[in-house]
Every structure is written in C-alpha cells, then in structure tokens.
Amino acid sequence: MEFLDYMKRRESVREFTGEPVSHQDLLYCLEAARLSPSSLNSQPWKFIVVDDPLLHQKVCAAIHDPLLQINRFVYGSAAIVVVLKDTSSMNLRIRTLVKKFNFTPYDIGIAVQSFCLAAVDRGLGTCIIGWGKHRRIKDLLFIPDDKEIALMIAVGHPKEEIQPKAKNRKPLESIYSFNTYR
Ligand SMILES: Cc1cc2nc3c(=O)[nH]c(=O)nc-3n(C[C@H](O)[C@H](O)[C@H](O)COP(=O)(O)O)c2cc1C
C-alpha cells in the first residue's frame, strides 16, 4: 500500500464490532507513536491503554456527553488510549521558559497521528477524541495531578472494512504556494 492510501484509509471510525483488540496490535500502534518526532526530542507523552471492560465503560461514560449528544459511540470501542502531556523533563521546561515556545501540543498531535496510521496497517479503526471529563478520567486512572490529559483515542475493529474514501478537505491548490505567500 502506498503511503497516501494509509492517509485515505485513516478516518474517524465510530462503529466497532465489539471484539477485543490484541495487546500485540496495540503495542504496534504505540511503537509507531514512540518513534514520532518531537521538539527537542522531548517525547512529552505517556499513553494509558484502557481495555479492562469495567474500567473502559467508566472512562467511556466520562467521554460521552448525553447533553451535548457527543461521543456516545465510544462505548462500542475495544479500548480507549488516554494520551497524557508529560512535560516533566527539566530540559524541556528550561528551554520552553527561555524560548517561550511550547511545541508540546504539536508533538502530541504527531504521535497520535502515527498511532492512528499504524492502526490502519493493522486493520483497526480509531477516532481521536478531544472532549471528555478530564477530572473524572484522571481519578479513575489514578493519573497524578501534574499530568494533563491531552487527547484520547478510541480503538476497535471497525464494523465495516476500511476503504479509502473521498475526504472532505480543502482543495490542494488552496493550501499551498511555492516560494511566496499567495
Ligand atoms: C484534536 C481532535 C479532536 C477530536 N475530537 C473528537 C471528538 O471528541 N469526537 C469525535 O467524534 N471526533 C473527534 N475528532 C475527529 C474529527 O471530527 C475528524 O478527524 C474530522 O472530522 C475529519 O474526519 P476524518 O477523521 O474521518 O478524516 C477529533 C479530531 C481531532 C484531530
């Protein structure tokens, strides 16, 4: 498969079969995340894979918002990967203070995309989740106060086989120019 096929097959999957995902497959995706680049090679991330059925349902309840009617589908996933922002590296702290740049959100975004592309390679479906009751999830998973939840990823076997689909994206010619701004 060509690289762009992976990009086209990676889509937000919101319907899963309910089958568990093997730890081997999850570790494959985590390895892809681990290999991702980051500012100062700071690797400011930590991943908690929640696949214990009881805990998974509790975390899903903190991601689903019945009022806003969002993220109900997560209950059908096999695992929720909670991605923590870990900026405890002293080097990163000092350099961030001095340079006043904070690249951590970009670093985490790249690692999450790596995870999701590796999942395509394993025939798995993912959906990146931005919304959730972070306080509740931190309590459920005993996450220390100094670690923040950045994103989550719902993972599972997709109900429908993943096919490359046309994506709702801006046209290519509208997002680039060569040499100068146009
Ligand atoms: C940072 C981020 C947060 C997201 N949060 C949610 C979410 O809470 N719930 C959801 O259903 N989809 C969420 N998505 C998925 C986007 O809606 C989806 O990626 C976008 O519509 C493009 O569709 P595609 O992923 O199928 O290509 C999120 C995506 C990103 C990158």
The ligand as an ORCA input file, in Angstrom:
! r2SCAN-3c Opt
* xyz 0 1
  C      -7.817     17.029     18.122
  C      -9.041     16.284     17.623
  C     -10.129     16.134     18.471
  C     -11.264     15.401     18.028
  N     -12.292     15.196     18.906
  C     -13.355     14.427     18.520
  C     -14.383     14.078     19.453
  O     -14.365     14.457     20.641
  N     -15.412     13.304     18.993
  C     -15.473     12.834     17.700
  O     -16.424     12.122     17.371
  N     -14.493     13.141     16.801
  C     -13.442     13.910     17.174
  N     -12.412     14.182     16.284
  C     -12.479     13.635     14.903
  C     -12.736     14.736     13.855
  O     -14.082     15.118     13.900
  C     -12.343     14.172     12.464
  O     -10.972     13.846     12.479
  C     -12.594     15.156     11.328
  O     -13.962     15.434     11.195
  C     -12.077     14.608      9.989
  O     -12.676     13.380      9.662
  P     -11.825     12.032      9.466
  O     -11.054     11.805     10.748
  O     -12.841     10.950      9.225
  O     -10.899     12.212      8.309
  C     -11.295     14.889     16.708
  C     -10.176     15.052     15.862
  C      -9.060     15.731     16.320
  C      -7.846     15.839     15.396
*
